Amino acid sequence: MSDITIQNFEADLIQASLLQPVLLDIWAPWCGPCRALGPLLEKIEVAYAGRFKLAKLNSDDQPEIAAQLSQAFGVRSIPFCVMFKDGQPVDGFVGALPEAQICEFLDRHVPSAEVLEAQDQTEQAEALEAEGDTDSALARLQQALATDPANDQARYDCVKLLIETGQVAQARAAWQPVAAKALVDGRIAALGLWLDACEKAPSARSAQALAEAIAANRRDFEARYELAQTWWAAGHFTEAMDALLEIVMRDKTWSEQLARKTYVAILELMSKPAPKTGPGAEPAKGALEVVGRAAVVAGDPVIDQYRRKLSMALN
């Protein structure tokens, strides 16, 4: 539990809620219901074992923050509790509710114990992979999916690692449950295209045969795409994008823009996701901000270069 002030508002509330949900209890010393609710919330926080963090704000000491949140939710009384997730206030309740109702409110917003366990296993897998222990990393990711099949991050990491270690059939099986999401999730779509390339690579023509076909007909886009898939399956991402770029420059709409879509998929797989920013980030200066700032990832020069190449080819 932490006491929120104007000084730590950004770090201990906004930024902290990027890592886990934070329930802010707005109270005052003179408020009888507040004094009844406070200990109950502390008891529930312990019972939920890390599924959310409790924070308190004395409205007498911090009227600016209390007034802004009260105005945002149209509330004029205390105790008033606000749930923060992903850097923003998302819901709240007023009054000293019974424990059962508070738990019902929390369960709409905080992850289950199974979800937290899967998240922890995914983080362990990332650390193991960074150390080069891919077998243990895969085991952790598979445990995470068994615990929480809806953990898309674990599934993405698992499929990607299976592909990278040559276990294409297993990767396809792990990807299949989220295949429908490829229409709306660029990372899932990218994995699907990578799987296609890996599955077709064993029966692809040799590099020499493909080079001869392209030399004979510069607009043999099937040969160029087959060459790109071969490069991609072999882990040569930039060479694959070079081959795809030749198609885009000659015919942007070929095969329903398949070359462009595949090029973008490779960039997606090469890009690292933006990290969530936790407590300790530089606090905002000036006026109070209820909405947190997005984390910024430093650009990769190779990725930036190939993004520029695609942009130029499309213009």
C-alpha positions as CSV (number, residue, x, y, z in Angstrom):
1,M,0.0,0.0,0.0
2,S,1.2,3.5,-0.7
3,D,0.0,7.0,0.2
4,I,-0.5,9.1,-3.0
5,T,0.6,12.7,-3.1
6,I,1.1,15.2,-5.9
7,Q,4.8,14.3,-5.8
8,N,4.5,10.5,-6.3
9,F,1.2,10.5,-8.2
10,E,2.9,9.8,-11.6
11,A,5.3,7.1,-10.3
12,D,3.2,5.3,-7.7
13,L,-0.2,5.5,-9.4
14,I,0.0,6.1,-13.1
15,Q,3.2,4.2,-13.9
16,A,2.5,1.5,-11.3
17,S,-0.8,0.8,-12.9
18,L,1.0,-0.1,-16.1
19,L,2.4,-3.1,-14.3
20,Q,-0.6,-4.1,-12.2
21,P,-4.1,-2.7,-11.4
22,V,-4.0,-0.1,-8.7
23,L,-7.1,0.6,-6.5
24,L,-7.0,4.2,-5.2
25,D,-9.0,4.8,-2.0
26,I,-9.9,8.4,-1.6
27,W,-10.7,9.1,2.0
28,A,-10.6,11.7,4.8
29,P,-9.8,11.4,8.5
30,W,-13.2,12.9,9.5
31,C,-15.2,10.4,7.4
32,G,-16.6,7.5,9.4
33,P,-17.3,5.2,6.4
34,C,-13.8,5.9,5.2
35,R,-12.3,4.6,8.5
36,A,-14.5,1.5,8.2
37,L,-13.6,0.8,4.5
38,G,-9.8,1.3,4.8
39,P,-9.0,-1.7,6.9
40,L,-11.3,-3.9,4.8
41,L,-9.5,-2.9,1.6
42,E,-6.1,-3.7,3.3
43,K,-7.4,-7.1,4.3
44,I,-8.6,-7.8,0.7
45,E,-5.3,-6.6,-0.8
46,V,-3.5,-9.3,1.3
47,A,-6.1,-11.9,0.3
48,Y,-5.7,-11.2,-3.4
49,A,-1.9,-11.8,-3.1
50,G,-0.5,-9.4,-5.6
51,R,-3.4,-9.3,-8.0
52,F,-3.8,-5.6,-7.4
53,K,-2.1,-2.9,-5.5
54,L,-3.9,-0.7,-3.0
55,A,-3.1,3.1,-2.8
56,K,-4.7,5.7,-0.5
57,L,-5.2,9.4,-1.0
58,N,-6.2,11.8,1.8
59,S,-8.6,14.2,0.1
60,D,-7.9,16.9,2.7
61,D,-4.2,16.8,2.1
62,Q,-4.4,16.3,-1.7
63,P,-7.5,18.3,-2.8
64,E,-6.3,18.8,-6.4
65,I,-6.1,15.1,-7.2
66,A,-9.3,14.3,-5.4
67,A,-11.2,17.1,-7.1
68,Q,-10.0,16.0,-10.6
69,L,-10.9,12.4,-10.1
70,S,-14.3,13.3,-8.5
71,Q,-15.1,15.6,-11.4
72,A,-14.1,12.9,-14.0
73,F,-16.5,10.4,-12.5
74,G,-19.2,12.8,-11.4
75,V,-18.8,11.9,-7.7
76,R,-19.1,14.3,-4.8
77,S,-18.8,12.0,-1.8
78,I,-16.2,9.8,-0.1
79,P,-15.1,7.1,0.4
80,F,-14.6,6.9,-3.4
81,C,-12.4,4.2,-4.9
82,V,-11.0,4.4,-8.4
83,M,-9.4,1.5,-10.3
84,F,-6.4,2.4,-12.5
85,K,-5.2,0.1,-15.3
86,D,-2.7,0.7,-18.0
87,G,-2.1,4.3,-16.8
88,Q,-5.7,5.4,-16.7
89,P,-8.7,5.4,-14.4
90,V,-11.2,2.9,-15.7
91,D,-13.9,2.4,-13.1
92,G,-14.8,3.1,-9.5
93,F,-17.3,2.8,-6.6
94,V,-18.6,5.0,-3.9
95,G,-19.2,4.2,-0.3
96,A,-18.2,1.5,2.2
97,L,-19.4,-1.5,0.3
98,P,-19.6,-5.0,1.8
99,E,-16.6,-7.2,1.2
100,A,-18.5,-9.4,-1.3
101,Q,-19.4,-6.4,-3.5
102,I,-15.8,-5.1,-3.4
103,C,-14.5,-8.5,-4.5
104,E,-17.1,-8.6,-7.2
105,F,-15.9,-5.2,-8.4
106,L,-12.2,-6.2,-8.2
107,D,-12.8,-9.5,-10.1
108,R,-14.0,-7.5,-13.1
109,H,-10.7,-5.7,-13.4
110,V,-7.8,-7.7,-11.8
111,P,-6.2,-10.8,-13.3
112,S,-7.0,-14.2,-11.9
113,A,-4.3,-16.2,-10.0
114,E,-4.0,-18.4,-13.1
115,V,-3.3,-15.4,-15.4
116,L,-0.7,-14.1,-12.9
117,E,1.0,-17.4,-12.8
118,A,1.1,-17.6,-16.6
119,Q,2.5,-14.1,-16.8
120,D,5.2,-15.1,-14.3
121,Q,6.1,-18.2,-16.4
122,T,6.3,-16.0,-19.5
123,E,8.7,-13.6,-17.9
124,Q,10.8,-16.5,-16.7
125,A,10.9,-17.9,-20.2
126,E,12.1,-14.5,-21.6
127,A,14.9,-14.6,-19.1
128,L,15.9,-18.2,-19.9
129,E,15.8,-17.5,-23.6
130,A,18.1,-14.4,-23.1
131,E,20.5,-16.8,-21.3
132,G,20.4,-19.2,-24.3
133,D,18.4,-21.9,-22.5
134,T,15.8,-22.4,-25.2
135,D,14.6,-25.8,-24.0
136,S,13.8,-24.5,-20.5
137,A,12.2,-21.3,-22.1
138,L,9.9,-23.5,-24.2
139,A,9.0,-25.6,-21.2
140,R,8.0,-22.4,-19.3
141,L,6.0,-21.1,-22.2
142,Q,4.1,-24.3,-22.6
143,Q,3.4,-24.3,-18.9
144,A,2.1,-20.8,-19.3
145,L,-0.3,-21.8,-22.1
146,A,-1.5,-24.8,-20.1
147,T,-2.3,-22.5,-17.2
148,D,-3.8,-19.7,-19.3
149,P,-4.6,-20.6,-22.9
150,A,-5.7,-17.0,-23.5
151,N,-2.2,-15.6,-22.9
152,D,-1.4,-14.3,-26.4
153,Q,2.0,-13.1,-25.3
154,A,3.0,-16.6,-24.2
155,R,1.6,-18.1,-27.3
156,Y,3.4,-15.6,-29.6
157,D,6.7,-16.2,-27.8
158,C,6.2,-20.0,-27.9
159,V,5.4,-20.1,-31.6
160,K,8.3,-17.8,-32.4
161,L,10.7,-19.9,-30.4
162,L,9.5,-23.1,-31.9
163,I,10.0,-21.7,-35.4
164,E,13.5,-20.5,-34.5
165,T,14.4,-23.9,-33.2
166,G,13.1,-25.7,-36.4
167,Q,10.0,-27.2,-34.8
168,V,7.7,-26.0,-37.5
169,A,4.9,-28.6,-37.1
170,Q,4.7,-27.9,-33.3
171,A,4.7,-24.2,-34.1
172,R,1.8,-24.6,-36.5
173,A,-0.2,-26.5,-33.8
174,A,0.5,-23.9,-31.2
175,W,-0.4,-21.1,-33.6
176,Q,-3.7,-22.6,-34.9
177,P,-5.8,-21.7,-31.8
178,V,-5.3,-18.0,-32.5
179,A,-5.4,-18.2,-36.3
180,A,-8.6,-16.2,-36.5
181,K,-6.9,-13.3,-34.7
182,A,-4.6,-12.9,-37.7
183,L,-7.2,-10.6,-39.2
184,V,-6.8,-8.0,-36.4
185,D,-3.5,-8.8,-34.8
186,G,-0.4,-8.0,-36.9
187,R,1.9,-10.1,-34.7
188,I,-0.3,-13.2,-35.1
189,A,-0.6,-12.6,-38.8
190,A,3.2,-12.3,-39.1
191,L,3.7,-15.6,-37.4
192,G,1.2,-17.2,-39.8
193,L,3.1,-15.9,-42.9
194,W,6.4,-17.0,-41.3
195,L,5.0,-20.5,-40.8
196,D,3.9,-20.6,-44.4
197,A,7.4,-19.8,-45.5
198,C,8.9,-22.4,-43.3
199,E,6.5,-25.1,-44.5
200,K,7.1,-24.3,-48.2
201,A,10.9,-24.0,-47.9
202,P,11.7,-27.7,-48.0
203,S,10.1,-28.1,-51.5
204,A,11.3,-24.7,-52.9
205,R,13.5,-24.5,-55.9
206,S,17.2,-24.1,-55.4
207,A,18.7,-20.6,-55.1
208,Q,20.4,-21.1,-58.5
209,A,17.1,-22.2,-60.1
210,L,15.3,-19.2,-58.7
211,A,18.1,-16.9,-59.8
212,E,17.9,-18.3,-63.3
213,A,14.1,-17.9,-63.4
214,I,14.4,-14.3,-62.3
215,A,17.2,-13.5,-64.7
216,A,15.0,-14.9,-67.6
217,N,12.0,-12.8,-66.5
218,R,12.5,-9.9,-64.1
219,R,8.7,-9.9,-63.5
220,D,8.6,-13.5,-62.4
221,F,7.1,-12.5,-59.1
222,E,6.3,-16.1,-58.1
223,A,10.0,-16.9,-58.3
224,R,10.9,-13.7,-56.4
225,Y,8.4,-14.5,-53.7
226,E,9.6,-18.1,-53.4
227,L,13.1,-16.8,-53.0
228,A,12.0,-14.4,-50.3
229,Q,10.3,-17.2,-48.4
230,T,13.4,-19.3,-48.7
231,W,15.5,-16.5,-47.2
232,W,13.0,-15.9,-44.5
233,A,12.7,-19.6,-43.5
234,A,16.5,-19.7,-43.3
235,G,16.5,-16.7,-40.9
236,H,17.9,-14.2,-43.4
237,F,15.3,-11.5,-42.8
238,T,16.9,-8.6,-44.6
239,E,17.7,-10.7,-47.7
240,A,14.0,-11.7,-47.7
241,M,12.9,-8.1,-47.6
242,D,15.3,-7.2,-50.4
243,A,13.6,-9.8,-52.6
244,L,10.1,-8.6,-51.6
245,L,11.0,-5.0,-52.2
246,E,11.8,-5.9,-55.8
247,I,8.2,-7.1,-56.2
248,V,6.7,-4.0,-54.5
249,M,8.7,-1.6,-56.7
250,R,7.5,-3.4,-59.9
251,D,3.9,-4.2,-58.9
252,K,2.5,-2.9,-55.6
253,T,-0.8,-4.8,-56.0
254,W,0.7,-8.2,-57.0
255,S,-1.3,-11.1,-55.4
256,E,-3.4,-8.8,-53.3
257,Q,-0.3,-7.0,-52.0
258,L,1.2,-10.2,-50.7
259,A,4.8,-8.9,-51.1
260,R,4.0,-5.8,-49.1
261,K,2.2,-7.7,-46.4
262,T,5.0,-10.2,-46.0
263,Y,7.6,-7.4,-45.9
264,V,5.6,-5.7,-43.1
265,A,5.3,-9.1,-41.3
266,I,9.0,-9.5,-41.2
267,L,9.4,-6.0,-39.8
268,E,6.9,-6.9,-37.2
269,L,8.8,-9.9,-36.1
270,M,12.1,-8.0,-36.0
271,S,10.6,-5.2,-33.8
272,K,10.6,-5.4,-30.1
273,P,7.3,-4.4,-28.3
274,A,7.2,-1.2,-26.3
275,P,8.1,-2.0,-22.6
276,K,5.7,-1.1,-19.9
277,T,7.1,1.7,-17.8
278,G,7.1,1.1,-14.1
279,P,7.6,3.1,-11.0
280,G,10.8,5.1,-11.1
281,A,10.1,6.7,-14.4
282,E,10.6,10.4,-14.6
283,P,7.5,12.1,-13.2
284,A,5.5,14.5,-15.3
285,K,6.2,18.1,-14.9
286,G,3.7,20.9,-14.6
287,A,0.0,20.3,-14.3
288,L,-1.4,17.0,-12.9
289,E,-2.0,14.4,-15.6
290,V,-4.4,11.6,-15.0
291,V,-3.5,9.8,-18.2
292,G,-0.1,8.2,-18.3
293,R,2.5,8.7,-21.1
294,A,3.3,5.9,-23.5
295,A,6.7,4.3,-23.4
296,V,9.0,5.0,-26.3
297,V,11.3,2.4,-27.7
298,A,14.6,3.4,-29.2
299,G,14.7,2.8,-32.9
300,D,16.6,0.0,-34.5
301,P,18.7,1.3,-37.4
302,V,18.2,-1.7,-39.6
303,I,14.4,-1.7,-39.0
304,D,14.3,2.0,-39.6
305,Q,16.2,1.7,-42.8
306,Y,13.9,-1.0,-44.2
307,R,10.8,1.0,-43.2
308,R,12.2,3.9,-45.2
309,K,12.9,1.6,-48.2
310,L,9.3,0.4,-48.2
311,S,7.9,3.9,-47.8
312,M,9.9,5.0,-50.8
313,A,8.8,2.0,-52.9
314,L,5.1,2.7,-52.1
315,N,5.3,6.4,-52.9
